[in-house]
């Protein structure tokens, strides 16, 4: 019996939240590397993120939510797109896209602890 990949029932809500957080559907599409119209199709439920994009959306939503707890909005988006000393000068968004959320969450924890800004 073939198994179906798990589906994220919160995907439309996550994508809607991220569209607001990053400044629009086109910006979110650019960040995650999909067609400009894709976020709208995900929000409407017409399609669901899959493959590479589903985990990326979950990770991005987690990191954006954590950053908003530290700085609020829109400073959290600025932090994601700015060079970060804890990450060796890399942008948190680039590290998230290339390595996953681990080091980015560590950087947020360091800020919360007062070690980095």
N, CA, C and O atoms as CSV, one atom per row, in Angstrom:
chain,resi,resn,atom,element,x,y,z
A,1,UNK,N,N,0.842,-1.175,0.000
A,1,UNK,CA,C,0.000,0.000,0.000
A,1,UNK,C,C,0.888,1.239,0.000
A,1,UNK,O,O,1.784,1.363,0.835
A,2,UNK,N,N,0.645,2.148,-0.925
A,2,UNK,CA,C,1.413,3.395,-1.013
A,2,UNK,C,C,0.928,4.360,0.061
A,2,UNK,O,O,-0.262,4.423,0.371
A,3,UNK,N,N,1.856,5.098,0.612
A,3,UNK,CA,C,1.481,6.082,1.618
A,3,UNK,C,C,1.436,7.465,0.985
A,3,UNK,O,O,2.204,7.780,0.076
A,4,UNK,N,N,0.535,8.267,1.481
A,4,UNK,CA,C,0.417,9.649,1.045
A,4,UNK,C,C,1.247,10.515,1.980
A,4,UNK,O,O,1.272,10.277,3.187
A,5,UNK,N,N,1.926,11.519,1.433
A,5,UNK,CA,C,2.645,12.425,2.314
A,5,UNK,C,C,1.662,13.171,3.209
A,5,UNK,O,O,0.523,13.433,2.825
A,6,UNK,N,N,2.120,13.502,4.390
A,6,UNK,CA,C,1.274,14.250,5.317
A,6,UNK,C,C,0.949,15.613,4.726
A,6,UNK,O,O,1.755,16.203,4.007
A,7,UNK,N,N,-0.220,16.092,5.035
A,7,UNK,CA,C,-0.670,17.386,4.550
A,7,UNK,C,C,-0.709,18.346,5.731
A,7,UNK,O,O,-1.022,17.940,6.850
A,8,UNK,N,N,-0.396,19.604,5.491
A,8,UNK,CA,C,-0.449,20.613,6.542
A,8,UNK,C,C,-1.792,21.323,6.462
A,8,UNK,O,O,-1.973,22.187,5.604
A,9,UNK,N,N,-2.740,20.983,7.333
A,9,UNK,CA,C,-4.049,21.621,7.262
A,9,UNK,C,C,-4.008,23.111,7.591
A,9,UNK,O,O,-4.960,23.835,7.299
A,10,UNK,N,N,-2.922,23.572,8.193
A,10,UNK,CA,C,-2.789,24.991,8.528
A,10,UNK,C,C,-2.111,25.797,7.426
A,10,UNK,O,O,-1.883,26.995,7.594
A,11,UNK,N,N,-1.790,25.167,6.313
A,11,UNK,CA,C,-1.060,25.853,5.240
A,11,UNK,C,C,-1.725,27.154,4.796
A,11,UNK,O,O,-1.027,28.160,4.676
A,12,UNK,N,N,-3.038,27.191,4.545
A,12,UNK,CA,C,-3.625,28.471,4.128
A,12,UNK,C,C,-3.437,29.577,5.163
A,12,UNK,O,O,-3.192,30.730,4.805
A,13,UNK,N,N,-3.552,29.230,6.438
A,13,UNK,CA,C,-3.357,30.230,7.495
A,13,UNK,C,C,-1.902,30.661,7.594
A,13,UNK,O,O,-1.615,31.848,7.753
A,14,UNK,N,N,-0.981,29.706,7.500
A,14,UNK,CA,C,0.445,30.042,7.547
A,14,UNK,C,C,0.823,30.981,6.406
A,14,UNK,O,O,1.508,31.984,6.607
A,15,UNK,N,N,0.365,30.637,5.209
A,15,UNK,CA,C,0.710,31.442,4.035
A,15,UNK,C,C,0.099,32.836,4.155
A,15,UNK,O,O,0.759,33.826,3.839
A,16,UNK,N,N,-1.140,32.923,4.602
A,16,UNK,CA,C,-1.781,34.226,4.783
A,16,UNK,C,C,-1.003,35.074,5.789
A,16,UNK,O,O,-0.768,36.259,5.555
A,17,UNK,N,N,-0.609,34.472,6.894
A,17,UNK,CA,C,0.199,35.161,7.906
A,17,UNK,C,C,1.510,35.654,7.309
A,17,UNK,O,O,1.904,36.798,7.536
A,18,UNK,N,N,2.187,34.801,6.547
A,18,UNK,CA,C,3.470,35.173,5.954
A,18,UNK,C,C,3.315,36.261,4.902
A,18,UNK,O,O,4.167,37.143,4.801
A,19,UNK,N,N,2.252,36.215,4.122
A,19,UNK,CA,C,2.002,37.273,3.136
A,19,UNK,C,C,1.929,38.620,3.844
A,19,UNK,O,O,2.528,39.595,3.389
A,20,UNK,N,N,1.200,38.680,4.951
A,20,UNK,CA,C,1.114,39.923,5.722
A,20,UNK,C,C,2.458,40.298,6.331
A,20,UNK,O,O,2.845,41.467,6.326
A,21,UNK,N,N,3.163,39.312,6.852
A,21,UNK,CA,C,4.412,39.577,7.569
A,21,UNK,C,C,5.534,40.071,6.669
A,21,UNK,O,O,6.324,40.922,7.080
A,22,UNK,N,N,5.618,39.553,5.450
A,22,UNK,CA,C,6.753,39.908,4.584
A,22,UNK,C,C,6.422,40.980,3.557
A,22,UNK,O,O,7.287,41.364,2.770
A,23,UNK,N,N,5.184,41.470,3.550
A,23,UNK,CA,C,4.863,42.574,2.665
A,23,UNK,C,C,4.196,42.210,1.360
A,23,UNK,O,O,4.316,42.947,0.382
A,24,UNK,N,N,3.501,41.102,1.320
A,24,UNK,CA,C,2.721,40.765,0.138
A,24,UNK,C,C,3.037,39.404,-0.449
A,24,UNK,O,O,4.070,38.798,-0.163
A,25,UNK,N,N,2.113,38.945,-1.278
A,25,UNK,CA,C,2.242,37.626,-1.895
A,25,UNK,C,C,3.436,37.553,-2.834
A,25,UNK,O,O,4.124,36.533,-2.888
A,26,UNK,N,N,3.684,38.628,-3.574
A,26,UNK,CA,C,4.821,38.621,-4.507
A,26,UNK,C,C,6.140,38.513,-3.750
A,26,UNK,O,O,7.054,37.814,-4.184
A,27,UNK,N,N,6.235,39.202,-2.625
A,27,UNK,CA,C,7.454,39.140,-1.808
A,27,UNK,C,C,7.644,37.733,-1.240
A,27,UNK,O,O,8.753,37.200,-1.268
A,28,UNK,N,N,6.575,37.130,-0.728
A,28,UNK,CA,C,6.678,35.763,-0.211
A,28,UNK,C,C,7.083,34.804,-1.322
A,28,UNK,O,O,7.939,33.942,-1.120
A,29,UNK,N,N,6.478,34.949,-2.483
A,29,UNK,CA,C,6.820,34.080,-3.615
A,29,UNK,C,C,8.297,34.212,-3.965
A,29,UNK,O,O,8.963,33.213,-4.235
A,30,UNK,N,N,8.810,35.439,-3.961
A,30,UNK,CA,C,10.226,35.660,-4.258
A,30,UNK,C,C,11.105,34.975,-3.215
A,30,UNK,O,O,12.098,34.335,-3.560
A,31,UNK,N,N,10.745,35.106,-1.954
A,31,UNK,CA,C,11.545,34.532,-0.867
A,31,UNK,C,C,11.631,33.015,-0.994
A,31,UNK,O,O,12.710,32.440,-0.854
A,32,UNK,N,N,10.506,32.368,-1.257
A,32,UNK,CA,C,10.513,30.902,-1.271
A,32,UNK,C,C,10.696,30.309,-2.663
A,32,UNK,O,O,10.733,29.089,-2.823
A,33,UNK,N,N,10.811,31.173,-3.668
A,33,UNK,CA,C,11.153,30.702,-5.004
A,33,UNK,C,C,10.035,30.025,-5.771
A,33,UNK,O,O,10.244,28.999,-6.418
A,34,UNK,N,N,8.840,30.608,-5.695
A,34,UNK,CA,C,7.713,30.074,-6.455
A,34,UNK,C,C,7.112,31.179,-7.322
A,34,UNK,O,O,7.473,32.348,-7.191
A,35,UNK,N,N,6.202,30.800,-8.200
A,35,UNK,CA,C,5.492,31.750,-9.046
A,35,UNK,C,C,4.721,32.746,-8.185
A,35,UNK,O,O,4.223,32.398,-7.115
A,36,UNK,N,N,4.627,33.978,-8.657
A,36,UNK,CA,C,3.956,35.053,-7.902
A,36,UNK,C,C,2.526,34.711,-7.501
A,36,UNK,O,O,2.053,35.164,-6.458
A,37,UNK,N,N,1.837,33.925,-8.309
A,37,UNK,CA,C,0.434,33.615,-8.027
A,37,UNK,C,C,0.265,32.445,-7.060
A,37,UNK,O,O,-0.841,32.196,-6.579
A,38,UNK,N,N,1.335,31.735,-6.774
A,38,UNK,CA,C,1.228,30.528,-5.948
A,38,UNK,C,C,0.705,30.798,-4.542
A,38,UNK,O,O,-0.177,30.065,-4.094
A,39,UNK,N,N,1.198,31.813,-3.811
A,39,UNK,CA,C,0.658,32.039,-2.465
A,39,UNK,C,C,-0.859,32.236,-2.449
A,39,UNK,O,O,-1.533,31.761,-1.535
A,40,UNK,N,N,-1.395,32.925,-3.438
A,40,UNK,CA,C,-2.851,33.124,-3.493
A,40,UNK,C,C,-3.584,31.804,-3.674
A,40,UNK,O,O,-4.650,31.606,-3.091
A,41,UNK,N,N,-3.034,30.907,-4.467
A,41,UNK,CA,C,-3.667,29.590,-4.662
A,41,UNK,C,C,-3.603,28.770,-3.374
A,41,UNK,O,O,-4.527,28.017,-3.066
A,42,UNK,N,N,-2.516,28.917,-2.629
A,42,UNK,CA,C,-2.421,28.211,-1.348
A,42,UNK,C,C,-3.417,28.768,-0.338
A,42,UNK,O,O,-4.068,28.009,0.380
A,43,UNK,N,N,-3.535,30.091,-0.282
A,43,UNK,CA,C,-4.460,30.716,0.672
A,43,UNK,C,C,-5.898,30.311,0.372
A,43,UNK,O,O,-6.668,30.038,1.293
A,44,UNK,N,N,-6.262,30.269,-0.893
A,44,UNK,CA,C,-7.637,29.924,-1.279
A,44,UNK,C,C,-7.948,28.445,-1.070
A,44,UNK,O,O,-9.114,28.051,-1.072
A,45,UNK,N,N,-6.918,27.627,-0.889
A,45,UNK,CA,C,-7.116,26.190,-0.751
A,45,UNK,C,C,-7.171,25.466,-2.083
A,45,UNK,O,O,-7.347,24.249,-2.128
A,46,UNK,N,N,-7.020,26.217,-3.173
A,46,UNK,CA,C,-7.019,25.618,-4.509
A,46,UNK,C,C,-5.892,24.601,-4.647
A,46,UNK,O,O,-6.048,23.572,-5.304
A,47,UNK,N,N,-4.763,24.897,-4.027
A,47,UNK,CA,C,-3.607,23.997,-4.007
A,47,UNK,C,C,-3.007,24.035,-2.610
A,47,UNK,O,O,-3.313,24.919,-1.810
A,48,UNK,N,N,-2.152,23.063,-2.332
A,48,UNK,CA,C,-1.418,23.033,-1.067
A,48,UNK,C,C,0.068,23.022,-1.359
A,48,UNK,O,O,0.499,22.456,-2.364
A,49,UNK,N,N,0.859,23.641,-0.493
A,49,UNK,CA,C,2.312,23.539,-0.659
A,49,UNK,C,C,2.730,22.079,-0.536
A,49,UNK,O,O,2.118,21.312,0.208
A,50,UNK,N,N,3.739,21.710,-1.244
A,50,UNK,CA,C,4.213,20.338,-1.166
A,50,UNK,C,C,5.705,20.279,-1.357
A,50,UNK,O,O,6.370,21.301,-1.526
A,51,UNK,N,N,6.218,19.079,-1.328
A,51,UNK,CA,C,7.637,18.870,-1.594
A,51,UNK,C,C,8.543,19.756,-0.771
A,51,UNK,O,O,8.577,19.659,0.455
A,52,UNK,N,N,9.269,20.611,-1.440
A,52,UNK,CA,C,10.228,21.508,-0.807
A,52,UNK,C,C,9.549,22.674,-0.093
A,52,UNK,O,O,10.055,23.157,0.920
A,53,UNK,N,N,8.404,23.132,-0.613
A,53,UNK,CA,C,7.825,24.364,-0.075
A,53,UNK,C,C,7.071,24.186,1.238
A,53,UNK,O,O,7.066,25.108,2.054
A,54,UNK,N,N,6.443,23.053,1.473
A,54,UNK,CA,C,5.677,22.877,2.714
A,54,UNK,C,C,6.558,23.023,3.954
A,54,UNK,O,O,6.212,23.798,4.845
A,55,UNK,N,N,7.692,22.303,4.047
A,55,UNK,CA,C,8.537,22.488,5.228
A,55,UNK,C,C,9.136,23.894,5.304
A,55,UNK,O,O,9.319,24.432,6.396
A,56,UNK,N,N,9.438,24.484,4.161
A,56,UNK,CA,C,10.003,25.830,4.152
A,56,UNK,C,C,9.008,26.842,4.705
A,56,UNK,O,O,9.387,27.736,5.463
A,57,UNK,N,N,7.743,26.709,4.334
A,57,UNK,CA,C,6.714,27.612,4.846
A,57,UNK,C,C,6.557,27.441,6.350
A,57,UNK,O,O,6.424,28.429,7.073
A,58,UNK,N,N,6.571,26.214,6.826
A,58,UNK,CA,C,6.468,25.972,8.270
A,58,UNK,C,C,7.662,26.598,8.992
A,58,UNK,O,O,7.488,27.269,10.010
A,59,UNK,N,N,8.868,26.384,8.473
A,59,UNK,CA,C,10.068,26.954,9.099
A,59,UNK,C,C,10.050,28.478,9.064
A,59,UNK,O,O,10.371,29.122,10.063
A,60,UNK,N,N,9.679,29.057,7.933
A,60,UNK,CA,C,9.647,30.514,7.806
A,60,UNK,C,C,8.614,31.111,8.749
A,60,UNK,O,O,8.870,32.132,9.387
A,61,UNK,N,N,7.458,30.484,8.840
A,61,UNK,CA,C,6.421,30.977,9.755
A,61,UNK,C,C,6.908,30.936,11.201
A,61,UNK,O,O,6.648,31.862,11.969
A,62,UNK,N,N,7.605,29.880,11.570
A,62,UNK,CA,C,8.141,29.760,12.930
A,62,UNK,C,C,9.154,30.870,13.209
A,62,UNK,O,O,9.079,31.535,14.242
A,63,UNK,N,N,10.095,31.069,12.296
A,63,UNK,CA,C,11.138,32.078,12.494
A,63,UNK,C,C,10.538,33.482,12.516
A,63,UNK,O,O,10.904,34.293,13.366
A,64,UNK,N,N,9.628,33.777,11.598
A,64,UNK,CA,C,8.998,35.100,11.573
A,64,UNK,C,C,8.235,35.339,12.873
A,64,UNK,O,O,8.314,36.427,13.443
A,65,UNK,N,N,7.505,34.345,13.343
A,65,UNK,CA,C,6.757,34.488,14.598
A,65,UNK,C,C,7.684,34.749,15.771
A,65,UNK,O,O,7.408,35.612,16.604
A,66,UNK,N,N,8.781,34.009,15.841
A,66,UNK,CA,C,9.757,34.221,16.922
A,66,UNK,C,C,10.388,35.607,16.834
A,66,UNK,O,O,10.549,36.279,17.853
A,67,UNK,N,N,10.745,36.040,15.629
A,67,UNK,CA,C,11.343,37.369,15.459
A,67,UNK,C,C,10.355,38.460,15.852
A,67,UNK,O,O,10.747,39.472,16.434
A,68,UNK,N,N,9.090,38.266,15.543
A,68,UNK,CA,C,8.078,39.253,15.932
A,68,UNK,C,C,7.927,39.339,17.446
A,68,UNK,O,O,7.595,40.401,17.972
A,69,UNK,N,N,8.164,38.242,18.151
A,69,UNK,CA,C,8.125,38.291,19.612
A,69,UNK,C,C,9.246,39.161,20.169
A,69,UNK,O,O,9.087,39.785,21.218
A,70,UNK,N,N,10.364,39.203,19.479
A,70,UNK,CA,C,11.515,39.992,19.930
A,70,UNK,C,C,11.358,41.457,19.552
A,70,UNK,O,O,11.537,42.329,20.402
A,71,UNK,N,N,11.025,41.750,18.290
A,71,UNK,CA,C,11.046,43.134,17.797
A,71,UNK,C,C,9.703,43.690,17.384
A,71,UNK,O,O,9.584,44.901,17.193
A,72,UNK,N,N,8.704,42.872,17.240
A,72,UNK,CA,C,7.460,43.358,16.659
A,72,UNK,C,C,7.601,43.468,15.151
A,72,UNK,O,O,8.552,42.963,14.555
A,73,UNK,N,N,6.642,44.131,14.560
A,73,UNK,CA,C,6.620,44.265,13.109
A,73,UNK,C,C,6.695,45.747,12.781
A,73,UNK,O,O,6.006,46.511,13.458
A,74,UNK,N,N,7.443,46.219,11.833
A,74,UNK,CA,C,8.157,45.546,10.758
A,74,UNK,C,C,9.636,45.276,11.046
A,74,UNK,O,O,10.351,44.776,10.177
A,75,UNK,N,N,10.098,45.601,12.251
A,75,UNK,CA,C,11.522,45.405,12.560
A,75,UNK,C,C,11.946,43.946,12.415
A,75,UNK,O,O,13.100,43.668,12.088
A,76,UNK,N,N,11.035,43.024,12.654
A,76,UNK,CA,C,11.385,41.604,12.528
A,76,UNK,C,C,11.740,41.250,11.087
A,76,UNK,O,O,12.651,40.456,10.851
A,77,UNK,N,N,11.031,41.832,10.126
A,77,UNK,CA,C,11.338,41.586,8.716
A,77,UNK,C,C,12.682,42.195,8.347
A,77,UNK,O,O,13.450,41.600,7.591
A,78,UNK,N,N,12.966,43.375,8.875
A,78,UNK,CA,C,14.268,44.005,8.638
A,78,UNK,C,C,15.379,43.115,9.171
A,78,UNK,O,O,16.410,42.961,8.517
A,79,UNK,N,N,15.188,42.522,10.350
A,79,UNK,CA,C,16.194,41.630,10.931
A,79,UNK,C,C,16.441,40.432,10.021
A,79,UNK,O,O,17.588,40.042,9.804
A,80,UNK,N,N,15.378,39.851,9.490
A,80,UNK,CA,C,15.518,38.684,8.610
A,80,UNK,C,C,16.347,38.992,7.367
A,80,UNK,O,O,17.040,38.118,6.847
A,81,UNK,N,N,16.275,40.226,6.896
A,81,UNK,CA,C,16.903,40.589,5.632
A,81,UNK,C,C,18.211,41.351,5.805
A,81,UNK,O,O,18.767,41.848,4.826
A,82,UNK,N,N,18.712,41.451,7.038
A,82,UNK,CA,C,19.941,42.204,7.307
A,82,UNK,C,C,21.070,41.277,7.727
A,82,UNK,O,O,20.838,40.195,8.266
A,83,UNK,N,N,22.300,41.721,7.471
A,83,UNK,CA,C,23.475,40.954,7.908
A,83,UNK,C,C,23.412,40.759,9.421
A,83,UNK,O,O,22.999,41.656,10.155
A,84,UNK,N,N,23.822,39.585,9.873
A,84,UNK,CA,C,23.732,39.247,11.288
A,84,UNK,C,C,25.082,38.760,11.790
A,84,UNK,O,O,25.650,37.815,11.241
A,85,UNK,N,N,25.596,39.403,12.832
A,85,UNK,CA,C,26.929,39.042,13.331
A,85,UNK,C,C,26.964,37.628,13.905
A,85,UNK,O,O,27.975,36.940,13.765
A,86,UNK,N,N,25.897,37.184,14.538
A,86,UNK,CA,C,25.862,35.828,15.089
A,86,UNK,C,C,25.977,34.785,13.980
A,86,UNK,O,O,26.514,33.698,14.191
A,87,UNK,N,N,25.473,35.123,12.810
A,87,UNK,CA,C,25.491,34.215,11.660
A,87,UNK,C,C,26.668,34.498,10.737
A,87,UNK,O,O,26.634,34.149,9.557
A,88,UNK,N,N,27.697,35.123,11.265
A,88,UNK,CA,C,28.904,35.389,10.488
A,88,UNK,C,C,28.693,36.385,9.362
A,88,UNK,O,O,29.376,36.321,8.340
A,89,UNK,N,N,27.759,37.300,9.537
A,89,UNK,CA,C,27.483,38.310,8.530
A,89,UNK,C,C,26.419,37.916,7.524
A,89,UNK,O,O,26.022,38.737,6.697
A,90,UNK,N,N,25.950,36.676,7.576
A,90,UNK,CA,C,24.899,36.225,6.653
A,90,UNK,C,C,23.544,36.780,7.085
A,90,UNK,O,O,23.338,37.107,8.254
A,91,UNK,N,N,22.643,36.880,6.144
A,91,UNK,CA,C,21.274,37.282,6.466
A,91,UNK,C,C,20.526,36.072,7.036
A,91,UNK,O,O,20.650,34.972,6.497
A,92,UNK,N,N,19.756,36.251,8.114
A,92,UNK,CA,C,18.989,35.133,8.657
A,92,UNK,C,C,18.120,34.436,7.606
A,92,UNK,O,O,17.990,33.212,7.623
A,93,UNK,N,N,17.532,35.200,6.705
A,93,UNK,CA,C,16.702,34.602,5.663
A,93,UNK,C,C,17.512,33.667,4.774
A,93,UNK,O,O,17.040,32.587,4.419
A,94,UNK,N,N,18.726,34.071,4.412
A,94,UNK,CA,C,19.569,33.218,3.566
A,94,UNK,C,C,19.968,31.934,4.288
A,94,UNK,O,O,19.995,30.859,3.688
A,95,UNK,N,N,20.277,32.054,5.577
A,95,UNK,CA,C,20.647,30.872,6.366
A,95,UNK,C,C,19.442,29.939,6.493
A,95,UNK,O,O,19.584,28.722,6.370
A,96,UNK,N,N,18.276,30.496,6.733
A,96,UNK,CA,C,17.063,29.680,6.813
A,96,UNK,C,C,16.837,28.908,5.515
A,96,UNK,O,O,16.535,27.715,5.544
A,97,UNK,N,N,16.983,29.582,4.389
A,97,UNK,CA,C,16.738,28.938,3.096
A,97,UNK,C,C,17.779,27.881,2.759
A,97,UNK,O,O,17.463,26.880,2.116
A,98,UNK,N,N,19.019,28.096,3.188
A,98,UNK,CA,C,20.079,27.151,2.810
A,98,UNK,C,C,20.303,26.038,3.828
A,98,UNK,O,O,20.693,24.931,3.457
A,99,UNK,N,N,20.059,26.320,5.110
A,99,UNK,CA,C,20.397,25.353,6.161
A,99,UNK,C,C,19.212,24.903,7.006
A,99,UNK,O,O,19.304,23.906,7.722
A,100,UNK,N,N,18.112,25.622,6.930
A,100,UNK,CA,C,16.996,25.342,7.817
A,100,UNK,C,C,16.992,26.307,8.992
A,100,UNK,O,O,17.818,27.219,9.042
A,101,UNK,N,N,16.090,26.126,9.924
A,101,UNK,CA,C,15.879,27.122,10.973
A,101,UNK,C,C,16.831,27.072,12.162
A,101,UNK,O,O,16.854,28.019,12.949
A,102,UNK,N,N,17.610,26.020,12.328
A,102,UNK,CA,C,18.397,25.830,13.551
A,102,UNK,C,C,19.260,27.011,13.952
A,102,UNK,O,O,19.089,27.559,15.041
A,103,UNK,N,N,20.190,27.414,13.086
A,103,UNK,CA,C,21.100,28.515,13.442
A,103,UNK,C,C,20.364,29.851,13.545
A,103,UNK,O,O,20.763,30.718,14.321
A,104,UNK,N,N,19.304,30.021,12.777
A,104,UNK,CA,C,18.534,31.263,12.846
A,104,UNK,C,C,17.832,31.358,14.200
A,104,UNK,O,O,17.812,32.422,14.819
A,105,UNK,N,N,17.264,30.258,14.653
A,105,UNK,CA,C,16.643,30.253,15.979
A,105,UNK,C,C,17.682,30.457,17.073
A,105,UNK,O,O,17.403,31.115,18.076
A,106,UNK,N,N,18.880,29.901,16.891
A,106,UNK,CA,C,19.967,30.153,17.844
A,106,UNK,C,C,20.302,31.640,17.890
A,106,UNK,O,O,20.543,32.189,18.965
A,107,UNK,N,N,20.319,32.295,16.726
A,107,UNK,CA,C,20.598,33.733,16.673
A,107,UNK,C,C,19.517,34.516,17.409
A,107,UNK,O,O,19.823,35.473,18.121
A,108,UNK,N,N,18.266,34.125,17.245
A,108,UNK,CA,C,17.179,34.778,17.976
A,108,UNK,C,C,17.318,34.559,19.477
A,108,UNK,O,O,17.092,35.477,20.266
A,109,UNK,N,N,17.688,33.347,19.869
A,109,UNK,CA,C,17.906,33.074,21.292
A,109,UNK,C,C,19.037,33.933,21.845
A,109,UNK,O,O,18.956,34.409,22.978
A,110,UNK,N,N,20.091,34.136,21.054
A,110,UNK,CA,C,21.215,34.966,21.491
A,110,UNK,C,C,20.775,36.412,21.693
A,110,UNK,O,O,21.211,37.067,22.640
A,111,UNK,N,N,19.919,36.912,20.813
A,111,UNK,CA,C,19.401,38.273,20.966
A,111,UNK,C,C,18.563,38.366,22.232
A,111,UNK,O,O,18.698,39.313,23.006
A,112,UNK,N,N,17.707,37.390,22.437
A,112,UNK,CA,C,16.846,37.378,23.616
A,112,UNK,C,C,17.668,37.346,24.899
A,112,UNK,O,O,17.301,37.966,25.897
A,113,UNK,N,N,18.783,36.618,24.864
A,113,UNK,CA,C,19.666,36.530,26.032
A,113,UNK,C,C,20.549,37.765,26.186
A,113,UNK,O,O,21.241,37.912,27.193
A,114,UNK,N,N,20.528,38.657,25.186
A,114,UNK,CA,C,21.320,39.875,25.267
A,114,UNK,C,C,22.723,39.747,24.730
A,114,UNK,O,O,23.536,40.652,24.919
A,115,UNK,N,N,23.037,38.640,24.057
A,115,UNK,CA,C,24.391,38.420,23.557
A,115,UNK,C,C,24.657,39.120,22.241
A,115,UNK,O,O,25.777,39.571,22.002
A,116,UNK,N,N,23.652,39.224,21.378
A,116,UNK,CA,C,23.811,39.808,20.042
A,116,UNK,C,C,22.601,40.667,19.737
A,116,UNK,O,O,21.557,40.557,20.379
A,117,UNK,N,N,22.766,41.531,18.737
A,117,UNK,CA,C,21.617,42.329,18.292
A,117,UNK,C,C,21.541,42.338,16.794
A,117,UNK,O,O,20.641,42.956,16.225
